Amino acid sequence: MTTAPPAPSGVGPGDPAAGPPPADRPPVAVTRPRHTARYVVVGLVLVGALAFLLAKGLGTALDFYLPADQAAAQKAQLGDKTFNLEGVVEPGSIHSTASGVDFVVTTGATRVTVHNTGSPPQLFQSNIPVIAVGHFSGDVFASDQILVKHSSTYIAQHPSRVTSPNGSKQ
C-alpha cells in the first residue's frame, strides 16, 4: 500500500500546494488590490471636462446670430456682452465717418443704429443682410466687424467685380 507523501512544511490550507481544502471549509479567496476609486475619479474628471466643453460650445452657438428685434428687446440683459447682430441695412442710412461707417439695421419694424470702427467689406451696401459683431453702448450698437453674405447670383449679376487670385474675372 502506498501513501501520499507528506505536505511540505510551511504549507497552509489556502496554499495551492496544500491540495484541495477540506469539505467542511470553503476555499480561501485570493484578494487583489481594488482600483475602483481611481476609475471613478478618472471617469468623473472626464465627464466633467466633456460637460464643460459642451456648455461652452453650445453656449456661444445659441446666440450666434441675434436679429435686431431680439437684440433690442434683450438690450438690458446683454449689457456690454459681445454678440453678432443680424439685420438688413436700411436704405439711405449709410454714412462714412473718420473711424468707419454708421448705418441702421432693421428686422421687421425694429431699427438699431450701428457705429462701426474699421473699414466695411467691399460688398457692404444698402438693402443687404449683414452681421455686425460688437456690443450695445447705450442705444447704439458699437461694432468692430461687419460680415456680409451674398448669394451665388452675385457673380452672374456683377461679373466685373469678382476677380480670382490669379487675376482672371469670375
C-alpha positions as CSV (number, residue, x, y, z in Angstrom):
1,M,0.0,0.0,0.0
2,T,1.3,3.4,-1.0
3,T,0.7,6.6,0.9
4,A,0.8,10.2,-0.3
5,P,4.0,12.0,0.5
6,P,3.6,14.4,3.4
7,A,2.9,18.1,2.6
8,P,6.0,20.3,2.7
9,S,6.4,22.2,5.9
10,G,5.0,25.7,6.0
11,V,2.2,25.0,3.6
12,G,-1.2,26.2,4.8
13,P,-4.7,25.4,3.9
14,G,-5.1,28.3,1.4
15,D,-1.9,27.5,-0.4
16,P,-2.4,25.7,-3.8
17,A,0.5,23.3,-2.9
18,A,-1.7,22.0,0.0
19,G,-4.2,20.5,-2.3
20,P,-8.0,20.8,-2.2
21,P,-9.4,22.3,1.0
22,P,-11.3,20.0,3.3
23,A,-15.0,19.6,2.5
24,D,-16.1,21.4,5.7
25,R,-14.2,24.7,4.8
26,P,-14.8,27.0,1.8
27,P,-11.9,27.9,-0.4
28,V,-9.9,30.9,0.6
29,A,-10.3,33.8,-1.9
30,V,-7.2,35.5,-3.3
31,T,-7.5,39.2,-2.7
32,R,-6.4,41.7,-5.3
33,P,-5.9,45.4,-4.9
34,R,-9.0,47.4,-5.9
35,H,-8.7,50.3,-8.3
36,T,-12.4,51.2,-8.3
37,A,-11.9,54.5,-6.6
38,R,-9.2,55.5,-9.1
39,Y,-11.5,54.6,-12.1
40,V,-14.4,56.5,-10.6
41,V,-12.3,59.7,-10.1
42,V,-10.9,59.5,-13.7
43,G,-14.4,58.9,-15.0
44,L,-15.8,61.9,-13.1
45,V,-13.0,64.1,-14.4
46,L,-13.6,63.0,-18.0
47,V,-17.4,63.6,-17.7
48,G,-16.8,67.0,-16.1
49,A,-14.4,68.1,-18.9
50,L,-16.8,66.9,-21.6
51,A,-19.7,68.8,-19.9
52,F,-17.6,71.9,-19.6
53,L,-16.7,71.8,-23.3
54,L,-20.2,71.2,-24.4
55,A,-21.6,74.0,-22.3
56,K,-19.0,76.5,-23.6
57,G,-19.5,75.4,-27.2
58,L,-23.3,75.4,-27.1
59,G,-23.5,78.5,-25.0
60,T,-21.8,80.6,-27.6
61,A,-23.5,78.9,-30.5
62,L,-27.0,79.5,-29.2
63,D,-26.9,83.3,-29.7
64,F,-24.6,83.3,-32.7
65,Y,-26.9,85.5,-34.8
66,L,-29.2,87.6,-32.8
67,P,-31.7,89.5,-35.0
68,A,-32.1,93.2,-34.4
69,D,-35.6,93.0,-32.9
70,Q,-34.5,90.3,-30.4
71,A,-31.3,92.2,-29.5
72,A,-33.2,95.4,-28.9
73,A,-35.7,93.6,-26.7
74,Q,-32.8,91.9,-24.7
75,K,-30.6,95.0,-24.5
76,A,-30.6,95.2,-20.7
77,Q,-29.7,91.5,-20.3
78,L,-27.0,91.7,-23.0
79,G,-25.3,94.7,-21.4
80,D,-21.8,95.1,-22.8
81,K,-21.5,91.4,-23.9
82,T,-20.1,90.9,-27.4
83,F,-22.5,89.2,-29.8
84,N,-23.5,89.1,-33.5
85,L,-26.3,91.5,-34.5
86,E,-28.2,90.4,-37.6
87,G,-30.3,92.7,-39.8
88,V,-30.8,94.3,-43.2
89,V,-29.0,97.6,-43.9
90,E,-31.7,100.3,-44.2
91,P,-31.5,102.2,-47.5
92,G,-30.1,105.7,-47.1
93,S,-28.7,105.1,-43.6
94,I,-25.0,104.5,-44.5
95,H,-22.8,107.4,-43.5
96,S,-19.0,107.3,-43.6
97,T,-17.1,108.5,-40.5
98,A,-13.5,109.2,-39.8
99,S,-13.2,105.9,-37.9
100,G,-15.5,103.7,-40.1
101,V,-19.2,103.8,-41.0
102,D,-22.5,104.4,-39.3
103,F,-25.7,102.7,-40.5
104,V,-29.0,101.3,-39.4
105,V,-30.0,97.6,-39.5
106,T,-33.6,96.6,-39.4
107,T,-35.5,93.4,-38.6
108,G,-39.3,93.9,-39.1
109,A,-40.2,97.3,-37.6
110,T,-37.2,97.4,-35.3
111,R,-34.3,99.7,-36.1
112,V,-30.8,99.6,-34.5
113,T,-28.2,102.2,-35.1
114,V,-24.7,100.7,-35.7
115,H,-21.4,102.6,-35.3
116,N,-18.7,100.5,-36.9
117,T,-15.0,101.3,-36.4
118,G,-13.0,99.8,-39.2
119,S,-13.5,99.5,-42.9
120,P,-16.6,97.7,-44.1
121,P,-16.3,94.9,-46.7
122,Q,-16.4,95.7,-50.4
123,L,-19.8,94.2,-50.8
124,F,-21.3,96.3,-48.0
125,Q,-24.3,98.4,-49.3
126,S,-27.9,99.3,-48.6
127,N,-30.7,96.7,-48.6
128,I,-28.5,93.6,-47.9
129,P,-28.3,91.3,-44.8
130,V,-25.3,91.9,-42.6
131,I,-23.9,90.7,-39.3
132,A,-22.3,93.3,-37.1
133,V,-20.0,92.0,-34.3
134,G,-19.9,94.1,-31.2
135,H,-22.0,95.2,-28.2
136,F,-24.5,97.8,-27.1
137,S,-23.2,101.1,-25.9
138,G,-26.3,103.0,-24.8
139,D,-28.8,102.9,-27.7
140,V,-26.1,102.4,-30.3
141,F,-24.5,99.1,-31.3
142,A,-20.7,99.6,-31.3
143,S,-19.2,97.2,-33.8
144,D,-15.7,96.5,-35.0
145,Q,-16.5,94.0,-37.7
146,I,-19.2,93.7,-40.4
147,L,-19.9,90.4,-42.2
148,V,-21.7,90.4,-45.5
149,K,-23.3,87.4,-47.1
150,H,-24.0,87.3,-50.8
151,S,-25.9,84.8,-52.9
152,S,-24.4,82.8,-55.8
153,T,-26.3,85.1,-58.2
154,Y,-23.9,87.9,-57.3
155,I,-21.3,86.8,-59.8
156,A,-23.8,86.5,-62.6
157,Q,-25.2,90.0,-61.9
158,H,-21.7,91.6,-61.4
159,P,-19.1,89.7,-63.3
160,S,-16.6,92.6,-63.5
161,R,-16.5,92.9,-59.7
162,V,-15.2,89.5,-58.8
163,T,-11.5,88.7,-59.5
164,S,-9.9,85.4,-58.7
165,P,-6.4,85.3,-57.1
166,N,-4.8,84.5,-60.5
167,G,-6.2,87.7,-61.9
168,S,-9.0,86.3,-64.0
169,K,-12.5,87.5,-63.8
170,Q,-15.1,85.2,-62.4
